[in-house]
Amino acid sequence: MSDQSLCTHLNAIETVKVSDEYVCEECIKSGSNWVHLRSCQTCGVTLCCDESPQKHMTKHFKQRHHPVVASAQAGERWLWCYVDEQFIEY
């Protein structure tokens, strides 16, 4: 995604990873519900978004420091960098 207006984290993404698992494993473990899903571009885990009660993907970022997520929702094609708070549609 080489674009000089993008942060280094987004520019480092060569292939967007989106899981074919449409569940938040952490919500399933805790018996919670999720709203939307995001896929981590570093490790590939899919977790729930900040509109979900548990905000598992943000917790994942804070614990693991994996900077970029992609929407795992059908019809959505975007990336978000937590570190630089940058969004891009692809």
Buried (B, 14 or more C-beta within 10 A) or exposed (E): EEEEEBBEBBBBBEEBBBBEEEBBEBBEEEEBEBEBBBBBBBEEBBBBBEEBEBBBBBEBBEEEEBBBBBBBBEEEEBBBBBBBEBEBEE
